[in-house]
Amino acid sequence: DESSRLSSGFNSEKAQQIIKSQIREYSDDPLNCGNLTGQTYLSEMLLIYQECFQVLVPNGYMILVLKNFVRQGKQVRLDLDTLKLCETAGFTYIRRHYRKINNPSFWITNAIQKWQKKHPDKPHPYPLFEDVLVFQKLQDGGGAKRERFLV
């Protein structure tokens, strides 16, 4: 099972028990926003970001780590959708950081290899970094120094 595979690199029985107890699967419920796609997913995420805005203290930060994904051979820019949603929810975009994915998952590595065999002259569309987006709930609603650049 998945928990055994994830914890197999740890020799201690206690470490394996702790890791197995912490693994959580997403619900299979079709109403779980993690199982939604398209506009339904985006509208649900807007509700989540609006709620985050409501409960965050003034001048507090919301930091999101996310990764674009591939659909039908093209990269879907979840980062750009997230920027728009968070600003719509009231947040001020502050900065973007990138985190290189040094060890892509088996599934991504496999997909890249398949892509390269099928399209040897085209670069693969799979993201090799995560976006770390920093937003702030400004107390006065404006005036923060912003770093705005999109790739």
Disulfide bonds with the S-S distance in Angstrom:
none
